[in-house]
Amino acid sequence: MRVKLLSSIIALALLAACGGGGSGVATYSAMKVFSNGDGVGRGVANDGTKMVFISPDLAAVITSANNATGQSVLDVQPSDIPVVQRLSSNANLRQGAVIVEGIATNVTVVEDDGGDASLILFDIPNIASLGMAGGSALTGNPTGSHAYNGTMTMGARSSGGAGQQLGAFSMSANFNTETYSFVGTTQSHSLTGTGLIDTASGRFSSNSMNAKTFGTSRDATMYGELHGNSANSVSGIFHTNESSATYSGGFVGTK
């Protein structure tokens, strides 16, 4: 039941990442497996909508999600979730609940003003928490240097979505050299570092980020996606590099 529930939530999030709609046909793959079996996955829908996520029971959840591809899933749009706060990072914070596989699930959506991507957190009481970031496909061929700004969340994985602090980030991307730098902060945590952009695949990543959690430095890894016309928006998730990833977070922003 837990695996089916989690895979259904991931399919739901992929639809919601770009405003709902779509057929639900998608392919899911693993990107990193933690020592406890949790890990990082990626989903790409047939219309190019894409997301990265951190999930419990990664292998089983991805297998279940791929087996369910093509079946109908609950279609929830961000606008179905009430706006509870206007963030200074140019985004709406939406919070509410949805019913998935008969289970009530709390959901938090950071809806960036750029309209191409969202950050979504699901908390299933007494079961699990999932964090996801994604949005529309990359179109066009981005060139030159661009600055992105937006919302970042970060917190201890053991605390679930309730432990994720809201903050802000800035990212400088040079598409000519295919490199980027990132600086993000919340009340108690920060994430900084540089990485590489793969423009052809519409992705960027780094395994040499520096996270600070309550003043303690930790190595971290980032998985990012480029969205919209000429990479109008970015989104992604990250985790610290302990064997079971003690801290994690996500971000979404626009030029």
N, C-alpha and C positions, 0 to 999 in steps of 0.2 A: 504494500500500500504506500509506504514512504517513497519508494523509488518512482512509482507511477505518479504520485503527487508532485514530486520534484521535477520530473520530466515534463509534466503538463504545465507547471509554472514557467519553465524555461521556454516552452513553445508559446505560451501566452505572452511572455516578455518580448519575444522576438517580434510578435505582431504589434505590441504596444510601442516598441522602440521608435517606430516611425509613424506614430499616430493611429495605429490600428489598421484593419483591412488586410488584404492578402489572402492567399489560399492556405497558408500554414505549411506548405511544402518546403522542407529545409533539410540541410545536412549538418550534422553536429560532429565535432572532433575534439579530442583531448590535446591540450597544450602543455600541461604540467600536472603531475600527480604527486601529492604530498604523502608523507610517510603514514598518515592515518587513513589514506584512501580518498580524502577530499582532493580537490584540485581545480585547475583552470581549464575551461572549455571554450569553444567558439562555435557559433551557429551562423549559417548563411542561408537565407531564403532564396527562392527561385527568382524573386524580383530584385535581388541584390542587397536587400536589407540585411544587416549583419550586427552581431554583438559578441562580446566576450563576457565571461561570467565565472564566478567562483561558486562551487557547489559541493555539498557533501556527497559521498558515494559516487564519485565522478564516473567511473567505468560503467557501473550499472545504470546510472541516470542517462548517460549518453547513448548506451545501447537501447534503452527504453524509448528515448526521444527519437532515435533514428527509426526504430520499428514502428513508431506511431506516425511518422511522416506521411502526410497525405490525408490523415484523418482530420475531422473538424475539431477545432479547439475553441475555447471561449475567446471571444473577440472583445477586448477591453481597450478603449482609447484613453489616453491621459486625461481628456476632458471629462471622463466619467468619474474621476477622482477629484474631490473638492480642493480648491486652492486654499491653503491655510496661512501662507506667508509669501510676501514678495521679497526675494533675496537681493542683496546689494550687488551680487555677482551676475546680474541680468538674467534671472531665471525665476520661475514660479515653483514654489514648493507645494506639492500636492500630497495629501495623506488621507487614507481611507482603508477600506477592506473589500476583498472579493472572496467569492466562494469557488474553490477549485477542488474537484473530486470530492465534493461534500464537506470540505474542510475550510473553515474561516481563516483567511490569511490577511495579515496587515500588510499594506503596501505603501511605500513612499516613492514618489516620482519627483526628480529634479528635471523640470521641463525648460531647457535652455531657449532663450529668445531667438536663436538662430533658426529653430524649427527643423533642423536636420537630425538631431540626436537627443537622447535622454539618458539619465542615470536612474536605475530602478532598484529598490531594495525590498525584498520580501521577508517578512518574519512570520513563521508558522509556530504559534505558541506550543511549547513543549515538544517540538519536532525538529525544526531546523531553520536556518536563515540562509538566504541567497542574495548575492550582489551582482548586478549586471549593468553593462553600459553598451549602448549601440544606437544605430540609426540607419539612415539611407545609404545607398551605395555611393562611392566616389564616382563622379563624372568629370570629364574634362581632364586637362593635364596641368596641374599646378606647377608654377615656376616662381623663382625669386624667393624673397624672404617675407615672412608674415608673422604677426603676433596674434596669439589667441589668449583669451581671458574667459574665466568661467568659474564653476563651482566644483569643489573637491570635498569628498568625505573621507574620513580615516578613523579607525578604531580597532580595538582588540576583537579578534574573531570570536573569542569565547563569550563576548557580550552581545553578539548578534547585531541586528540593525539598530537596536537601542543604544549600542555603544559607539556608533558612528557619529563623530563630530562633523558638523558642517563648517566649511571654510572656503577659500578661494585659491585659484592658481593662475599663473601666467606661463605661457609656453612660446618660445621663439623657434620657428621652423624655417630652415633654409632648404628649399626643394632643389636648388642647383647642386648643392653638396650632399644632399640627403642626410642632414643631421638636424638635431633639435636639442634645446635645453629646456628644463622644466623647473619651476619653483612653485610649491604649494604649501599652504599653512592652514591649520585649524587652531582652536584655542590651546591645545596641549601637544600637538604633533606637527611635523613638517616632512616634506618630501622634496628633495632636490637631485639634480643630475642631468646627464646628457645621454643621448642615444641615437639610433640610426632610423632613417625613414626608408621604407621600400615603396616608392611611389607606384610602381607597376601593380603591386598587390593591394595598395590602399591601406597599408599598415605601418606602424612604427613600434619600436620596442627598445628595451634596455635591461641588462642584467647587472648594472653597476650603479643603481640609484642609491642615494643615502637617505634613510628614514630616521627621524628622531621622534621617539615616543616618551613623553614625560622626561625629556632630557637625555635619554639613552639612545646612542647611535646604533643603527642596524643596517645591514645591506638589504637591498630590495630589488625586485624585478617588476617591470612595467610591460603591459600589453595594450597597444593603442590602435585605434581605427580612424581613418579619414573619411569624412562624409560630405555629400552634397557637391554642388558645382565648384570645381577647382579647389576642393578641400575647404569649403566654407566653414565646416565644423570638425571638431575632434571629440573623441570619447575614449575611455579605457578603464582598466582596472589595474591594481598593483597589489603586491604582497611582500612582506619581509621574508628573508631567505632562510629562516629556521626550517627544520625538516618538515614541520607541520604548519608553517606560516602563522606566526603568532598574531601579526597585525595585517590588516588589508584595507583597501579603500577603492574609490573610483572617482572619475572626473568627467565633466562634459563642458564644452565651451565653444566659442565662435570667434572669428576674426574681428 
